[in-house]
Amino acid sequence: MGLILTIIIGGIAGWVASNLLKGQSLGLVWNIILGVGGAFVGSWIFALMGMYAGGNIIGKLFTAIVGAVIVLLIANKIKKKEAS
């Protein structure tokens, strides 16, 4: 059940992050990967700041969205540099 929940939260987080950044979606599979990776990044960043937003699904989703936005911003910066 944990893996399925992680995939669902990752997909939602990746989709929300791509919508927050105005149409920079990478597709469903990449949204899931972005969201799952974002959850790790978000958890790490929150831990550095001494914060914890996990515990329930809403907290995990919030953490994953924050992390996914950061990962998507970094990916877009790298993509733009490669295009230059």
VEXSEDO-768648 format. One record per residue (C-alpha): residue number from 1; y negated, z negated, x negated. Coordinates in pm, 1 decimal, decimal comma. Example, Ala and Ser with C-alpha at 12.3 -4.5 7.8 and 13.67 -1.06 7.14 Angstrom:
% VEXSEDO-768648
SITE    i         v         w         u
SITE    1     450,0    -780,0   -1230,0
SITE    2     106,0    -714,0   -1367,0
This chain:
% VEXSEDO-768648
SITE    i         v         w         u
SITE    1       0,0       0,0       0,0
SITE    2    -238,0     -70,8    -290,2
SITE    3    -216,1     283,8    -424,4
SITE    4    -277,1     438,5     -83,2
SITE    5    -577,1     211,3     -25,6
SITE    6    -712,4     300,3    -370,7
SITE    7    -685,3     672,2    -293,6
SITE    8    -854,2     628,9      44,8
SITE    9   -1138,2     418,0     -97,9
SITE   10   -1171,0     660,7    -389,8
SITE   11   -1195,0     959,0    -157,5
SITE   12   -1456,5     792,9      60,2
SITE   13   -1656,7     672,8    -241,0
SITE   14   -1651,3    1016,6    -404,6
SITE   15   -1757,2    1182,7     -79,0
SITE   16   -2040,5     934,4     -22,3
SITE   17   -2159,7     969,7    -383,0
SITE   18   -2165,5    1349,1    -358,2
SITE   19   -2360,5    1327,5     -30,9
SITE   20   -2607,3    1077,4    -178,4
SITE   21   -2673,5    1321,9    -460,7
SITE   22   -2731,9    1608,6    -216,1
SITE   23   -2437,1    1842,3    -215,3
SITE   24   -2300,3    1796,0    -564,6
SITE   25   -1947,0    1770,8    -431,8
SITE   26   -1661,2    1876,7    -655,5
SITE   27   -1399,2    1909,3    -380,4
SITE   28   -1158,8    1663,1    -220,1
SITE   29    -929,5    1604,5    -518,2
SITE   30   -1220,1    1558,0    -759,5
SITE   31   -1396,4    1332,4    -506,5
SITE   32   -1087,9    1107,2    -505,9
SITE   33   -1070,0    1108,5    -886,8
SITE   34   -1444,5    1044,5    -905,7
SITE   35   -1419,7     757,4    -658,6
SITE   36   -1124,0     591,6    -831,1
SITE   37   -1290,2     630,5   -1171,8
SITE   38   -1614,5     511,3   -1017,9
SITE   39   -1442,8     195,9    -896,3
SITE   40   -1350,4     110,4   -1254,9
SITE   41   -1699,9     196,0   -1380,6
SITE   42   -1864,7       1,4   -1098,6
SITE   43   -1644,7    -303,1   -1158,6
SITE   44   -1722,6    -292,1   -1530,7
SITE   45   -2099,0    -260,9   -1471,8
SITE   46   -2100,5    -541,3   -1214,6
SITE   47   -1901,3    -762,5   -1455,1
SITE   48   -2158,3    -696,3   -1729,7
SITE   49   -2429,7    -815,9   -1492,2
SITE   50   -2225,6   -1120,3   -1388,5
SITE   51   -2174,6    -990,4   -1035,3
SITE   52   -1860,4    -944,3    -826,7
SITE   53   -1854,8    -725,8    -516,5
SITE   54   -1478,5    -702,6    -466,8
SITE   55   -1249,6    -913,0    -255,4
SITE   56   -1260,6    -717,3      67,4
SITE   57   -1258,3    -347,2     148,1
SITE   58   -1637,1    -328,5     195,9
SITE   59   -1702,2    -485,7    -145,0
SITE   60   -1451,8    -256,6    -313,9
SITE   61   -1601,0      45,8    -139,9
SITE   62   -1954,9     -53,6    -243,9
SITE   63   -1842,5    -101,4    -604,8
SITE   64   -1664,1     234,9    -603,8
SITE   65   -1966,4     414,5    -455,3
SITE   66   -2203,7     270,8    -715,5
SITE   67   -1966,3     365,8    -993,8
SITE   68   -1899,5     712,5    -847,9
SITE   69   -2273,2     785,7    -829,7
SITE   70   -2308,0     688,7   -1196,3
SITE   71   -2006,5     898,1   -1298,3
SITE   72   -2133,1    1197,1   -1097,3
SITE   73   -2479,1    1172,3   -1255,2
SITE   74   -2324,9    1166,0   -1602,6
SITE   75   -2092,9    1458,4   -1519,6
SITE   76   -2387,2    1663,8   -1393,6
SITE   77   -2588,6    1589,1   -1709,9
SITE   78   -2298,0    1703,5   -1925,9
SITE   79   -2249,2    2013,2   -1709,5
SITE   80   -2618,7    2105,3   -1741,4
SITE   81   -2611,9    2058,2   -2120,6
SITE   82   -2310,3    2287,0   -2149,6
SITE   83   -2484,1    2550,7   -1936,9
SITE   84   -2789,2    2548,0   -2165,5
